[in-house]
Every structure is written in C-alpha cells, then in structure tokens.
Amino acid sequence: MATLSGKTLFITGASRGIGRAIALRAARDGANIAIAAKSDVPNPKLPGTIHTVAAEVEAAGGRALALRCDIRDEDSVGAAVAATVDAFGGIDALVNNASAIWLRGALDTPMKRFDLMQQVNARGTFLCSQACLPYLLKAPDPHILSLAPPPSLDPKWWGPHTGYTLAKMGMSFVTLGLAAEFGRQGVAVNALWPRTVIATDAINMIPGVDMANCRKPDIVADAAHAVLSRTARGFSGRFLIDEEVLREAGVRDFDAYAMQPGAPLLPDLFLD
C-alpha cells in the first residue's frame, strides 16, 4: 500500500472542507502537513481554523504546522513556504485547494468579487506553485495537485458565471502550463475534480442544492491520496476525476462517500 509517511504537504485552504479532509487523510499515514489558510480565529459562520485542523492532524498521527497565509500576497506565501521548509526540511507536495466562488452573471458580479476570484484561484495557484517549486525540484517524488476542472470552452459553463469560470479554468490552464514546463523535470503537475457536488460550505453558493444529494469531502481526499502516492515522473498534465481515480485504485462501493446513500447525486460543475 502506497503511503505518504514522512512526506511534507503544503495545503492551501486547509482550515475546512476538502483541504482539511486531504490533510487528515495524509496525517493518517504520518505525513507532515503545512496548513496554509487565512482562518486563524473562529468564525461562527464558517467552522474550522488552521489551529483546529492542526490539532486534528496531530491526533490522526501526522505532524502539523498552522500557517496564517493569504495566498494573494507574495510575502505571505513566501514566509509560509520558508516556515514549512524550516520545520520539515523541504516540501514534497503542494495541494492548491484554496478557491473563491461567486456563481452570478456579469451584471451581478461586483468587480471586487471578480478580482478576488482571479487573485485566489488562478493567481494564487501560480504564486504558490512558483514559491514551492524550488523545493519540489529537490524532492525525490514531487507533486503539485490543484483542485481544478478539465479545461473547457463550452459556452454552457461560461454564460451563467463568466467570472467564476474564468477563475477556475485559470487554475486548469496554470496546471497545463506548469505540467508542460516541469513535468519533464520529474514534477507531477496534475488537477483533480469531483464527479459530484461535495458537501462543503461552498454549496451554499449554489441555489437549490440539498446536502443529501452530495458526497462527503472524504472521496476527494482519498483520490488525492491515491494521486500523491504515485510515482511522480511520467505522471503529469492529467485532469483527473475523483471517482475515476478511485475506481482505478480498486474502489467499487461508493455508498460510504454519500451524504445519504441511495439519494440521487448532483454532478459537479464543468462536467458533462
């Protein structure tokens, strides 16, 4: 069984949701987890902070470093990466999970919201990758994994929410470019996207979504674990779907991932 024991993961947006789930799955292997997020004090509307997740990581068997980090800010990212290297000696994997969402049309998208999505999603992914790459290139089996969809120019994904689609596809195209540049140097640069809507706080932005029709973040975490456990060289530029990754790994029963087993599942955005 492949393991992440002793590996160091730098995970953005890991104070809740999918990022937290990926951190805890790696922690069960005994990995070192840098929890990089802005949430360092409790928020009554959004449970979870870098400190609560750090405690969970330690309890699960991993080593944790709680880092207050705004991935829009170059100095903040640089300091967080440096602190990770000081604490754990290097970086083996970067998980670009942090994301901002706003599912509205052009006339209902304030420029402040538009700018936030571009800065966090596409620019943040590029910045964190740029900051981690000098250390990843020294790692024996380096990975960059971004939570981004397969690239698509289908107008049905652009018309309803151009700002968000641009930001999310921006992450996809950053993945494509970095894979072309660094894949030949042995860095596995890939993207992962869920087949179905995942039960996180982000679903509050999607009108009419019932938690019962979603899967738990654990399915993405298990898929990410399977990806990050693979040999990096020769495995780059892929746009992976969580369910397909797990089927390839031998999983056949997905009921355990359902919020309500037997309920119809909603497909996630950007997938036909």
C-alpha positions as CSV (number, residue, x, y, z in Angstrom):
1,M,0.0,0.0,0.0
2,A,1.4,3.4,-1.0
3,T,2.0,5.8,1.8
4,L,2.7,9.4,2.4
5,S,4.6,8.7,5.6
6,G,7.3,11.3,6.2
7,K,6.3,13.3,3.2
8,T,5.7,17.1,3.6
9,L,2.5,18.5,2.1
10,F,1.8,22.2,1.8
11,I,-2.0,22.5,1.5
12,T,-3.8,25.8,0.8
13,G,-7.3,26.5,2.2
14,A,-6.9,23.6,4.6
15,S,-8.8,25.0,7.5
16,R,-12.1,23.3,6.4
17,G,-13.8,21.3,3.7
18,I,-11.8,19.4,1.1
19,G,-8.4,20.9,2.2
20,R,-9.0,19.7,5.7
21,A,-10.0,16.2,4.5
22,I,-6.9,15.9,2.4
23,A,-4.8,16.9,5.4
24,L,-6.4,14.4,7.7
25,R,-6.1,11.6,5.1
26,A,-2.3,12.3,4.7
27,A,-1.9,12.6,8.5
28,R,-3.1,9.1,9.0
29,D,0.0,8.0,7.1
30,G,2.2,10.0,9.3
31,A,2.8,12.9,6.9
32,N,3.9,16.4,7.7
33,I,1.2,18.9,6.9
34,A,1.5,22.7,6.4
35,I,-2.0,24.1,6.9
36,A,-1.9,27.3,5.0
37,A,-5.1,29.4,5.2
38,K,-6.4,32.8,6.4
39,S,-8.7,31.4,9.1
40,D,-6.8,31.6,12.4
41,V,-9.6,32.7,14.6
42,P,-13.1,31.1,15.0
43,N,-15.9,32.3,12.7
44,P,-19.4,31.5,13.8
45,K,-20.5,31.2,10.1
46,L,-17.5,29.1,9.0
47,P,-16.3,26.4,11.4
48,G,-12.6,25.4,11.5
49,T,-9.3,27.3,11.8
50,I,-5.7,26.4,11.0
51,H,-5.3,25.6,14.7
52,T,-8.3,23.3,15.0
53,V,-7.1,21.4,11.9
54,A,-3.5,21.3,13.2
55,A,-4.8,19.6,16.4
56,E,-6.8,17.1,14.3
57,V,-3.7,16.3,12.1
58,E,-1.6,15.6,15.2
59,A,-4.4,13.4,16.7
60,A,-4.5,11.5,13.4
61,G,-0.8,10.7,13.6
62,G,0.7,13.5,11.5
63,R,2.9,16.5,12.2
64,A,1.2,19.9,11.7
65,L,2.3,23.4,11.1
66,A,-0.5,26.0,11.3
67,L,0.3,28.9,9.0
68,R,-1.8,32.0,8.6
69,C,-1.4,32.7,4.9
70,D,-3.1,34.9,2.4
71,I,-2.3,33.3,-1.0
72,R,-3.0,36.6,-2.7
73,D,0.1,38.1,-1.0
74,E,3.5,37.2,-2.3
75,D,5.3,37.9,1.0
76,S,2.7,35.9,3.0
77,V,3.2,32.9,0.7
78,G,7.0,33.2,0.8
79,A,7.0,33.3,4.6
80,A,4.7,30.3,4.8
81,V,6.8,28.3,2.4
82,A,10.0,29.2,4.3
83,A,8.4,28.3,7.6
84,T,7.5,24.9,6.2
85,V,11.0,24.2,4.9
86,D,12.4,25.3,8.3
87,A,10.1,23.0,10.2
88,F,10.2,19.9,8.0
89,G,13.3,20.2,5.8
90,G,11.6,20.5,2.4
91,I,8.3,20.2,0.5
92,D,7.2,17.0,-1.3
93,A,3.8,18.1,-2.5
94,L,1.7,21.2,-3.0
95,V,-2.0,21.0,-2.9
96,N,-3.7,24.1,-4.5
97,N,-7.1,23.8,-2.8
98,A,-7.9,27.4,-1.8
99,S,-10.6,28.8,-4.0
100,A,-13.2,31.6,-4.2
101,I,-16.6,31.2,-5.7
102,W,-19.4,33.5,-7.0
103,L,-22.0,32.0,-9.3
104,R,-23.6,35.0,-10.8
105,G,-23.9,36.6,-14.2
106,A,-21.8,39.6,-15.4
107,L,-24.3,42.2,-14.3
108,D,-24.5,40.7,-10.8
109,T,-20.7,40.3,-10.3
110,P,-19.1,43.2,-8.4
111,M,-15.6,43.8,-9.6
112,K,-14.4,43.3,-6.0
113,R,-15.7,39.8,-6.2
114,F,-14.4,39.2,-9.7
115,D,-10.9,40.4,-8.6
116,L,-11.0,38.1,-5.5
117,M,-11.7,35.0,-7.6
118,Q,-8.9,35.7,-10.1
119,Q,-6.4,36.6,-7.3
120,V,-7.2,33.5,-5.2
121,N,-7.9,30.9,-7.9
122,A,-5.6,31.4,-10.9
123,R,-3.0,33.8,-9.4
124,G,-2.9,32.1,-6.1
125,T,-2.3,28.7,-7.7
126,F,0.5,30.2,-9.8
127,L,2.1,32.0,-6.9
128,C,2.0,29.0,-4.5
129,S,3.5,26.8,-7.2
130,Q,6.2,29.3,-8.0
131,A,7.1,29.6,-4.3
132,C,7.2,25.8,-3.7
133,L,8.9,24.7,-7.0
134,P,12.5,25.4,-5.9
135,Y,11.9,22.9,-3.1
136,L,9.8,20.5,-5.1
137,L,12.6,20.2,-7.7
138,K,14.9,18.9,-4.9
139,A,12.3,16.4,-3.6
140,P,12.6,12.7,-4.7
141,D,9.0,12.4,-5.8
142,P,7.4,15.9,-6.1
143,H,3.7,16.6,-6.8
144,I,1.6,19.7,-7.5
145,L,-2.1,18.9,-7.3
146,S,-4.7,21.6,-8.0
147,L,-8.4,21.3,-7.3
148,A,-9.4,22.4,-10.8
149,P,-11.7,21.0,-13.6
150,P,-10.8,19.7,-17.0
151,P,-10.4,22.7,-19.4
152,S,-13.5,23.6,-21.3
153,L,-14.5,26.2,-23.8
154,D,-18.1,25.1,-23.9
155,P,-20.3,28.2,-23.6
156,K,-22.7,26.5,-21.2
157,W,-20.1,26.8,-18.5
158,W,-19.2,30.4,-19.3
159,G,-22.5,32.1,-19.9
160,P,-24.0,31.7,-16.4
161,H,-21.0,32.8,-14.4
162,T,-18.1,34.1,-16.6
163,G,-16.1,35.4,-13.7
164,Y,-16.0,32.1,-11.7
165,T,-15.5,30.0,-14.8
166,L,-12.5,32.2,-15.9
167,A,-11.0,31.9,-12.4
168,K,-11.5,28.2,-12.2
169,M,-10.3,27.5,-15.7
170,G,-7.4,29.8,-14.9
171,M,-6.3,27.2,-12.4
172,S,-6.7,24.5,-15.0
173,F,-4.6,26.4,-17.6
174,V,-1.9,27.1,-14.9
175,T,-1.8,23.3,-14.4
176,L,-1.5,22.7,-18.1
177,G,1.4,25.2,-18.4
178,L,3.3,24.1,-15.3
179,A,3.0,20.4,-16.4
180,A,4.5,21.2,-19.8
181,E,7.3,23.2,-18.1
182,F,8.2,21.0,-15.1
183,G,6.8,17.5,-16.0
184,R,10.0,16.8,-17.9
185,Q,11.9,17.6,-14.8
186,G,10.1,14.9,-12.8
187,V,7.4,17.0,-11.1
188,A,3.9,15.6,-11.3
189,V,1.6,18.6,-12.0
190,N,-2.0,17.5,-12.2
191,A,-5.5,18.6,-11.4
192,L,-8.3,16.8,-9.5
193,W,-12.0,17.5,-9.7
194,P,-15.1,15.8,-8.1
195,R,-17.6,13.9,-10.2
196,T,-20.4,15.1,-7.9
197,V,-21.1,18.2,-5.8
198,I,-19.2,17.9,-2.4
199,A,-20.8,18.8,0.9
200,T,-18.7,21.8,1.9
201,D,-19.6,25.4,2.8
202,A,-19.3,26.3,-0.9
203,I,-22.5,24.6,-1.7
204,N,-24.3,27.5,0.0
205,M,-23.4,29.5,-3.2
206,I,-25.3,27.0,-5.4
207,P,-29.0,27.7,-5.3
208,G,-31.3,24.7,-4.6
209,V,-28.6,22.2,-3.6
210,D,-29.6,19.7,-0.9
211,M,-26.8,18.1,1.2
212,A,-28.5,14.8,0.7
213,N,-27.5,14.9,-3.0
214,C,-23.8,15.4,-2.3
215,R,-20.8,13.3,-1.4
216,K,-18.5,13.8,1.6
217,P,-15.1,15.6,1.2
218,D,-13.5,12.2,2.0
219,I,-13.9,11.0,-1.6
220,V,-11.7,13.8,-2.9
221,A,-9.3,13.3,0.0
222,D,-8.9,9.6,-0.8
223,A,-8.5,10.3,-4.5
224,A,-5.9,13.0,-3.7
225,H,-4.0,10.5,-1.5
226,A,-4.0,8.0,-4.4
227,V,-2.6,10.6,-6.8
228,L,0.0,12.0,-4.4
229,S,1.2,8.4,-3.6
230,R,2.0,7.7,-7.2
231,T,5.5,7.9,-8.7
232,A,5.8,11.5,-10.0
233,R,8.0,11.1,-13.0
234,G,6.0,10.5,-16.2
235,F,2.7,11.3,-14.5
236,S,1.9,14.9,-15.3
237,G,-0.6,17.1,-17.2
238,R,-3.6,14.9,-16.2
239,F,-7.1,16.3,-15.4
240,L,-8.3,13.6,-13.0
241,I,-11.8,12.9,-11.7
242,D,-12.1,11.6,-8.1
243,E,-14.4,8.7,-8.8
244,E,-12.2,7.5,-11.8
245,V,-9.0,7.7,-9.7
246,L,-10.6,5.5,-7.0
247,R,-12.0,3.0,-9.5
248,E,-8.6,2.6,-10.9
249,A,-7.3,2.1,-7.4
250,G,-9.8,-0.7,-6.9
251,V,-12.7,1.0,-5.1
252,R,-16.1,-0.3,-6.2
253,D,-18.5,0.7,-3.4
254,F,-19.0,4.5,-3.2
255,D,-22.0,4.4,-0.8
256,A,-19.7,5.3,2.1
257,Y,-19.0,8.6,0.5
258,A,-22.6,9.6,0.0
259,M,-24.2,12.1,2.5
260,Q,-27.4,10.0,2.1
261,P,-26.7,6.6,0.5
262,G,-29.3,5.9,-2.3
263,A,-30.1,9.5,-2.9
264,P,-29.5,10.8,-6.4
265,L,-26.2,12.6,-6.8
266,L,-25.7,16.0,-8.4
267,P,-22.9,16.3,-10.9
268,D,-20.4,19.0,-10.2
269,L,-19.9,22.0,-12.5
270,F,-17.8,21.7,-15.6
271,L,-18.5,18.0,-16.2
272,D,-20.7,16.7,-19.0
